[in-house]
Amino acid sequence: MSSSESSYGDIHRYEPARESTPAAIAIVLLTIIEVVFVFLFVYGLMFGWATTEFGNMFLGGLLALVFIDLAFVLALYRKEFLPDVMVVKKRRRKWEDLYVREEDVEGESFADPEDAWETIKRAVYPYYKR
């Protein structure tokens, strides 16, 4: 829970990244493996491996390995090298629509005839005059 003196946009919690050496070595090795998989995939495309049935499956498997390896690289990077930051944000009430501004929460009156048409336009087209 955020304290009452914190304002919106303040950093509530900041934990620095671990930046471990084994994770950096693993990222470098996975990147080298990634380059090898990409080279094999491009080589297979250039020399027509996709024209045979098993070559096409092999290229599909290589492409899957490229993306799986990339997922591991990005997961390791996010876990080990990005800090954990929690920012204080404004909570919205469940019933509020995305188009409702704070000053318009109570609604608008149709009492003024010249502003009634503008109010109807804003109700029909929410992005009017924004």
C-alpha positions in Angstrom: 0.0 0.0 0.0 1.2 3.4 -0.7 1.5 6.0 2.0 -0.7 9.0 2.1 2.1 11.5 1.5 3.2 9.9 -1.8 2.0 11.6 -5.0 1.3 10.0 -8.4 4.4 9.1 -10.4 6.6 8.8 -7.3 8.8 5.7 -7.1 7.3 3.6 -4.3 9.9 0.7 -4.3 13.2 0.4 -6.1 15.3 -2.8 -6.0 18.5 -2.7 -8.1 19.2 -5.5 -10.5 21.5 -8.3 -9.5 23.8 -8.1 -12.6 25.3 -11.5 -12.0 28.3 -12.7 -14.0 26.9 -16.2 -14.8 23.8 -14.7 -16.2 25.9 -12.4 -18.5 27.9 -15.5 -19.7 24.7 -17.4 -20.3 23.3 -14.5 -22.3 26.5 -14.4 -24.4 26.4 -18.1 -25.1 22.7 -18.1 -25.9 23.3 -15.2 -28.3 26.1 -17.2 -30.1 23.7 -20.2 -30.4 21.0 -17.8 -31.7 23.4 -16.5 -34.4 24.1 -20.2 -35.4 20.4 -21.0 -35.7 19.7 -17.9 -37.8 22.7 -18.7 -40.1 21.4 -22.3 -40.6 17.9 -21.0 -41.3 19.1 -18.5 -43.9 21.4 -21.0 -45.4 18.6 -23.5 -45.7 16.4 -20.9 -47.4 19.1 -19.9 -49.8 19.8 -23.5 -50.9 16.2 -24.6 -51.2 15.8 -27.0 -48.3 12.2 -25.8 -48.1 11.3 -27.6 -51.4 11.4 -31.0 -49.8 9.0 -32.3 -47.2 11.6 -33.0 -44.4 13.6 -29.9 -45.3 10.5 -27.7 -44.7 9.9 -29.3 -41.3 13.6 -28.8 -40.5 13.4 -25.1 -41.3 10.3 -24.8 -39.3 12.0 -26.4 -36.3 15.0 -24.1 -36.8 12.7 -21.1 -36.8 11.0 -22.4 -33.6 14.5 -22.8 -32.0 15.4 -19.2 -32.9 12.4 -17.8 -31.1 12.7 -20.1 -28.1 16.4 -19.2 -27.7 15.5 -15.5 -28.0 12.8 -15.9 -25.3 15.4 -17.3 -23.0 17.8 -14.5 -23.7 15.2 -11.9 -23.0 13.9 -13.6 -19.9 17.4 -13.8 -18.4 18.1 -10.1 -19.3 14.8 -9.0 -17.7 15.4 -11.0 -14.6 19.0 -10.2 -14.0 19.7 -6.8 -15.5 16.5 -4.7 -15.1 15.7 -3.1 -11.7 12.4 -3.8 -10.0 10.5 -0.5 -9.8 7.0 0.1 -8.4 5.5 3.5 -9.4 2.6 5.0 -7.5 -0.4 5.2 -9.9 -3.8 6.7 -9.7 -6.5 4.0 -9.1 -9.7 4.3 -11.1 -13.1 3.3 -9.8 -14.6 0.3 -11.5 -17.6 2.1 -12.9 -15.6 4.9 -14.5 -15.3 4.9 -18.2 -12.0 5.7 -19.9 -13.7 8.9 -21.4 -14.8 10.3 -18.0 -12.6 13.1 -16.7 -12.5 14.0 -13.0 -14.4 17.2 -13.4 -17.2 15.4 -15.4 -17.8 12.6 -12.9 -21.0 14.2 -11.6 -22.4 14.6 -15.1 -23.5 17.7 -17.0 -26.8 19.6 -17.1 -28.8 20.3 -20.2 -30.1 23.6 -18.7 -28.1 25.9 -20.9 -29.5 25.6 -24.5 -26.4 26.8 -26.4 -24.2 24.2 -24.6 -26.7 21.4 -25.0 -25.7 20.7 -28.6 -21.9 20.5 -27.7 -22.7 18.1 -24.8 -24.6 15.8 -27.2 -21.7 15.9 -29.7 -19.3 15.0 -26.9 -21.5 12.1 -25.7 -21.8 10.7 -29.3 -18.2 11.2 -30.3 -15.9 11.1 -27.2 -12.8 12.4 -28.9 -14.5 15.7 -29.9 -12.3 18.7 -29.3 -9.4 16.8 -27.7 
